[in-house]
Amino acid sequence: MRTRIITTTLLCVVLGGAVACQPADDAKPPATGAPTKAPAAPTTAAPASSKPAKSKKATVPNFVGMGLQSAQDAAQELGFYGLTSHDALGRGRMQALDRNWKVCNQSTPAGTTAATSTVLDFGAVKLEEACPAKEGEAPSTEGGTMPDFTGTSMKAARGALDASTSITATDATADGRMVLMESNWQVCGQTPSPGTALNGQPVEFMVVKFSEECP
């Protein structure tokens, strides 16, 4: 027995430690741990059922005669936030400073019970101006012919024509002024004349300011 142990030891030394001399039991593969638990399948929570909120309702007051800013403030206090306004004289002017304008008409009649999501449109004029008895219809080229733009603001006339139309606006007086803010100028004459078929030809307007008379 002693001889066998010495022989085995010498053999290990000769091999230079290339192979470790371990007892037979150490050669067994290490025991594996307990199998890990499989991850649970992902679950998707059902979306919470929600009913669309009902639109609130309110009675629309009479805004006519109020300053535009005051009318808008009163409408918002009732929950109406969809507010817009336009030039009741049809000149296409912007209501840049609401306090300088007054309400002439409203899109939803006074006393109407309406959803607060309703858009309220106010027709307005400047404080020093008189409200028109009735808003006129904007000129239209729907029939393919030139409308009569006499008395119409230059801005409204331009807006009625096709965007590709070549348009010239000339001061009808001898002053030769430049037509800068077209909503302040009215049409006195036009070429082509009313009723002419529109086929893409250039259009020329003779204009003066609204505070002036056509020559």
C-alpha positions in Angstrom: 0.0 0.0 0.0 2.8 2.4 0.9 4.5 1.6 -2.4 1.4 2.4 -4.4 0.9 5.8 -2.7 4.6 6.8 -3.4 4.3 5.7 -7.0 1.1 7.8 -7.5 2.8 10.8 -5.9 5.8 10.5 -8.2 3.6 10.3 -11.2 1.9 13.6 -10.3 5.3 15.3 -9.9 6.4 14.0 -13.3 3.4 15.3 -15.0 4.3 18.7 -13.6 1.0 19.4 -12.1 -0.7 19.5 -15.6 -3.4 17.3 -14.1 -4.5 17.8 -10.6 -4.5 14.6 -8.5 -7.9 14.8 -6.9 -9.8 12.0 -5.1 -12.4 10.3 -7.3 -15.3 12.0 -5.6 -14.0 15.5 -6.6 -14.3 14.6 -10.3 -18.1 14.7 -10.1 -19.8 17.7 -11.7 -20.9 20.3 -9.3 -24.5 19.9 -8.2 -26.8 22.3 -10.0 -29.1 24.5 -8.0 -32.8 24.1 -7.9 -34.5 25.0 -11.2 -35.6 28.6 -11.4 -39.2 29.3 -11.6 -40.5 30.3 -15.1 -41.5 34.0 -15.3 -45.2 34.6 -15.1 -46.9 35.4 -18.4 -47.4 39.2 -18.7 -50.9 40.3 -18.1 -52.6 43.3 -19.6 -55.0 45.2 -17.5 -58.3 45.9 -19.0 -58.8 49.6 -19.9 -61.0 51.4 -17.5 -64.3 52.0 -19.1 -65.0 55.7 -19.2 -68.1 57.4 -20.6 -67.5 60.6 -22.6 -68.2 63.6 -20.5 -71.5 65.3 -21.3 -71.2 68.8 -22.7 -72.5 71.4 -20.3 -75.2 73.7 -21.4 -76.0 77.4 -20.7 -78.4 80.0 -21.9 -76.8 82.4 -24.4 -77.3 86.1 -23.3 -77.9 89.1 -25.5 -74.5 90.4 -26.4 -75.6 93.0 -28.9 -74.6 96.5 -27.9 -71.8 95.3 -25.6 -68.2 96.1 -26.1 -66.5 93.1 -27.8 -64.1 92.5 -24.9 -66.9 92.7 -22.4 -69.0 90.3 -24.5 -66.2 87.8 -24.7 -65.5 88.0 -20.9 -69.2 87.4 -20.2 -69.4 84.4 -22.5 -66.3 82.8 -20.9 -67.8 83.2 -17.5 -70.7 81.0 -18.7 -68.3 78.4 -20.1 -68.2 79.4 -23.7 -64.6 79.5 -24.8 -65.0 79.0 -28.5 -65.3 82.6 -29.5 -64.6 84.4 -32.7 -65.5 87.7 -34.3 -65.6 89.4 -37.7 -66.1 92.8 -39.3 -69.8 93.4 -39.6 -69.3 96.0 -42.3 -67.7 93.4 -44.6 -64.4 95.2 -44.9 -62.4 92.3 -43.5 -60.8 94.2 -40.8 -59.1 92.4 -37.9 -60.3 93.0 -34.3 -56.8 93.6 -33.0 -57.9 95.5 -29.9 -61.3 94.1 -28.8 -62.0 97.1 -26.5 -62.3 99.3 -29.6 -65.1 97.3 -31.1 -68.8 96.7 -30.2 -71.1 93.8 -30.9 -73.7 94.3 -33.7 -75.0 90.7 -34.0 -74.3 87.2 -32.7 -74.3 83.8 -34.4 -76.4 82.1 -31.7 -79.6 84.0 -30.8 -80.1 85.3 -27.3 -82.1 83.1 -25.0 -80.9 79.9 -26.8 -79.9 77.0 -24.5 -76.7 75.7 -26.2 -73.8 73.4 -25.3 -70.8 75.4 -24.0 -68.7 73.9 -26.8 -70.7 75.9 -29.3 -68.6 78.5 -31.1 -70.1 82.0 -30.7 -69.3 84.4 -33.6 -69.8 88.2 -33.0 -70.3 90.6 -35.9 -68.6 93.9 -34.7 -67.8 97.4 -35.8 -65.6 100.1 -34.3 -67.0 102.1 -31.4 -67.5 105.2 -33.5 -69.3 103.4 -36.3 -73.0 102.5 -36.7 -74.0 98.9 -37.0 -75.4 97.9 -40.4 -79.1 97.1 -40.6 -78.1 93.8 -42.2 -74.8 92.3 -43.1 -74.4 92.1 -46.8 -73.2 88.9 -48.5 -69.6 88.9 -49.7 -69.1 89.1 -53.5 -68.7 85.7 -55.1 -67.1 84.5 -58.3 -68.9 81.1 -58.1 -70.7 81.7 -61.4 -67.4 82.3 -63.2 -68.1 86.0 -63.9 -66.7 89.2 -62.5 -68.9 90.5 -59.6 -69.7 94.2 -59.0 -67.2 95.2 -56.3 -68.2 98.8 -56.1 -68.2 100.0 -52.5 -66.5 96.8 -51.4 -63.3 97.0 -49.4 -60.2 96.2 -51.5 -59.3 93.5 -49.0 -62.7 91.8 -49.5 -62.4 92.1 -53.3 -59.0 90.5 -53.3 -60.3 87.7 -51.1 -63.2 87.0 -53.5 -60.9 86.4 -56.5 -58.8 83.3 -57.1 -55.5 83.5 -55.3 -53.6 83.2 -58.6 -55.3 86.3 -60.1 -52.9 89.2 -60.9 -54.5 92.2 -59.1 -53.6 95.9 -59.2 -55.1 98.5 -56.8 -54.6 102.1 -57.9 -55.6 105.3 -56.0 -58.6 106.8 -57.9 -57.6 110.3 -56.9 -54.7 112.3 -58.5 -52.6 111.9 -55.3 -51.1 108.6 -56.4 -51.1 107.2 -52.9 -50.0 103.6 -52.2 -52.8 101.3 -51.1 -51.2 99.7 -48.0 -54.0 98.7 -45.7 -56.6 97.4 -48.1 -59.4 97.1 -45.6 -59.4 100.9 -45.4 -59.9 101.3 -49.1 -63.1 100.9 -51.1 -63.6 100.0 -54.8 -64.8 102.8 -57.1 -64.1 101.1 -60.4 -62.9 97.9 -61.9 -61.5 96.2 -65.0 -62.9 93.9 -66.3 -66.5 95.2 -65.8 -69.1 93.3 -63.8 -70.5 90.2 -65.6 -67.3 89.6 -67.7 -66.3 86.0 -67.8 -63.2 85.3 -65.7 -60.6 83.3 -67.5 -57.5 84.2 -65.6 -57.1 87.8 -66.9 -55.5 90.5 -64.7 -57.9 92.6 -62.7 -57.4 96.3 -61.9 -59.3 98.3 -59.2 -59.6 102.0 -58.7 -60.0 102.7 -55.0 -60.3 105.5 -52.5 -60.3 105.5 -48.7 -63.7 104.8 -47.0 -63.7 108.3 -45.6 -63.7 109.7 -49.1 -66.1 109.8 -52.0 -65.3 108.2 -55.3 -64.3 110.8 -58.0 
